[in-house]
Amino acid sequence: MTKQPGDNSLSRRKLLGYLATASIATTGLLASPAKAFAGGNDADMPQKDKNSGTRVYNIRDYGAAGDGKTLDTPALQKAIDACTNDEGGIVLVPAGVFVIGTVQLKSNVTLHIAAKGVLLGTDDGRQYYADNNIPLTGDTTMDDGNVGLIYAVRAENFSIEGAGTIDGNGARFRSPAKGVPSPAGISDSQRPYHLLFYQCKNIAVNDIFLKDCAYHSLRVVQCEYAKFEGLHIHSRVIHNNDGFHFISCKYVHVSKCDVQVEDDACALFGSCQFFTISDSSFSTRWSIFRFGGGIAENITVSNCIIYETYGCPVKILCGRGSRIENILFSNIIMKDVTGPISIGLTTGNDGVEALADMPGIVRNISFNNIRATVVKPVTPAYAEGNDFRPAEFFSCITLDAIEDVYLENISLSDVHVTFPGGGTAEQGAVRDVPQIAGEYFEMGIPPSYALYARNVKGLTLQNVRFEKTATDARPAVVFDHLEDVSVNGLSVQGDKAAESVVRCIESKSILFNAVRGLAASSVFMQVEGATSKDISLFASDISKSAKPLKFSSGASSQSVKMNI
């Protein structure tokens, strides 16, 4: 290897002794050299250079000052370039505050940030640039921007690790008043993401603290085989502070992360496939898991805690040209949220342009072992003003398809939710719910306090419990144009002020079994519409309702079979 000026690079083997005295390594850094030499010996190494691909490049050796003032972008970039040119290795960010603008990460490089090392985004907007190799069209939300603090394009086998910090300095990109430039001099889609990866493979980001981004923390576009583990993401200093923002990615694993942001915590847009998200905690003003556009399938979310989330934890929106299916949410606690689940299917074009003539599809979505406490929203201290809509104060689970499309095979199993109540009889009396399947609050205040389902074929409720903490004069459950419904083990709290506990509108082939009313109510089930039929109520305890059934709007008493 040709030694570059100022190159004091070390082999990984030599680095072990260096780290013992310098006290700058983390477990991840010490493990990497061990892996590099495991199962082999020097005799097995290429003779041209036995240390090729294993050296450590300390950015101070390339001129980095780390004083929190000097612009260290050139030094960091030189170290990365030298590392990748030498077939890879470790670029070491030691203790210190290193101010940087845009830096390109490259193949076979491990960027290791020591525990007391900080990469601080400069507040000089001139130091950030867009890579024209990252297009702004051609996929969902691509026009959001292509500027990164650290970015990679078509790179492979790279990672970012360590207990250190990447600080986006995001508050400096916030305008002090409308029409006034930000201190950084750039705004909107010119703002840099913490990390931006485009068409990359074999990515790992572990343990880093991602702080105060100027935009999204992680924007991962059309990448494959990526793992994000042990990250702490805390960005609540400017609008559009997303956590993870994936666009058309495959084979992605997110685990053991703590995400506290201002906007979507984990957005999956475009064609995202083969994802696992587990063992993590999330909090935001907006949504946690947001899906939209493209083909999203084969995704699991498990063992997560969601708290203080006032824009619906699970939000799935689908239009023409899109398909969202085979998604499982399991073992999730939601504390102090609104929503908490919203699935919408519209006939509008919201997906892949080339497939826009195809109807949207949402099917095979399951929620298992969910515990949720729904509240009326509050304005977090970090939020930019209070812009809550009325429907956000009276939110419920919404499964909503409109016009001639239907959600298919939606299941809620072992789901227990407590709602705040407060709805009025006037709100509960609404039958003509606006034909809107967008944001959960856009349809207006729902006519039920717990579950509103419209245009669903194949709905399963198994061991579901709905309760409320205050009087609510809306029904607990409204089925509006449903078909093929199985309700087995529903415990539900009604209200004397409501027309009924359950309302079925123009619905058929519904089986209620082992249903239990938890509070006094006037009517248990109200059936409406001439097309309502094949409804059965078996082996249930609805004794707290003064009247079991009521029929209206052309519904016949023959539409219900009851044996309780």
Stockholm file with secondary structure:
# STOCKHOLM 1.0

chainA/1-564         MTKQPGDNSLSRRKLLGYLATASIATTGLLASPAKAFAGGNDADMPQKDKNSGTRVYNIRDYGAAGDGKTLDTPALQKAIDACTNDEGGIVLVPAGVFVIGTVQLKSNVTLHIAAKGVLLGTDDGRQYYADNNIPLTGDTTMDDGNVGLIYAVRAENFSIEGAGTIDGNGARFRSPAKGVPSPAGISDSQRPYHLLFYQCKNIAVNDIFLKDCAYHSLRVVQCEYAKFEGLHIHSRVIHNNDGFHFISCKYVHVSKCDVQVEDDACALFGSCQFFTISDSSFSTRWSIFRFGGGIAENITVSNCIIYETYGCPVKILCGRGSRIENILFSNIIMKDVTGPISIGLTTGNDGVEALADMPGIVRNISFNNIRATVVKPVTPAYAEGNDFRPAEFFSCITLDAIEDVYLENISLSDVHVTFPGGGTAEQGAVRDVPQIAGEYFEMGIPPSYALYARNVKGLTLQNVRFEKTATDARPAVVFDHLEDVSVNGLSVQGDKAAESVVRCIESKSILFNAVRGLAASSVFMQVEGATSKDISLFASDISKSAKPLKFSSGASSQSVKMNI
#=GR chainA/1-564 SS CCCCTTCCCBCHHHHHHHHHHHCCCCHHHHHHHHHHHTTCCGGGSCTTCTTTTTEEEEGGGGTCCCEEEEECHHHHHHHHHHHHHTTCEEEEECSEEEEECCEECCTTEEEEECTTEEEEECSCGGGCCBCTTSCSSSSTTGGGCCBEEEEEESCEEEEEESSCEEECCGGGGSCSSTTCCCTTSCCGGGSCEEEEEESCEEEEEESCEEESCSSCSEEEESCEEEEEESCEEEECSSTTCCSEEEESCEEEEEESCEEEESSCSEEEESSCEEEEEESCEEEESSCSEEEESSEEEEEEEEEEEEEEESSCSEEEEEEETCEEEEEEEEEEEEEEESCCEEEEEEEEECSCGGGTTSCCEEEEEEEEEEEEEECCCCCCTTSSSCCCCGGGGGCCEEEEECTTCCEEEEEEEEEEEEECCCCCHHHHTCCSCCSCCSSTTTTCSCSSSSEEEEEEEEEEEEEEEEEESSCCCSCSEEEEEEEEEEEEEEEECCCTTSSCSEEEESCEEEEEESCEECSCEEEEEEEESTTCEEEEEESCBCTTEEEEEEEETTCCGGGEEEEC
#=GC SS_cons         CCCCTTCCCBCHHHHHHHHHHHCCCCHHHHHHHHHHHTTCCGGGSCTTCTTTTTEEEEGGGGTCCCEEEEECHHHHHHHHHHHHHTTCEEEEECSEEEEECCEECCTTEEEEECTTEEEEECSCGGGCCBCTTSCSSSSTTGGGCCBEEEEEESCEEEEEESSCEEECCGGGGSCSSTTCCCTTSCCGGGSCEEEEEESCEEEEEESCEEESCSSCSEEEESCEEEEEESCEEEECSSTTCCSEEEESCEEEEEESCEEEESSCSEEEESSCEEEEEESCEEEESSCSEEEESSEEEEEEEEEEEEEEESSCSEEEEEEETCEEEEEEEEEEEEEEESCCEEEEEEEEECSCGGGTTSCCEEEEEEEEEEEEEECCCCCCTTSSSCCCCGGGGGCCEEEEECTTCCEEEEEEEEEEEEECCCCCHHHHTCCSCCSCCSSTTTTCSCSSSSEEEEEEEEEEEEEEEEEESSCCCSCSEEEEEEEEEEEEEEEECCCTTSSCSEEEESCEEEEEESCEECSCEEEEEEEESTTCEEEEEESCBCTTEEEEEEEETTCCGGGEEEEC
//
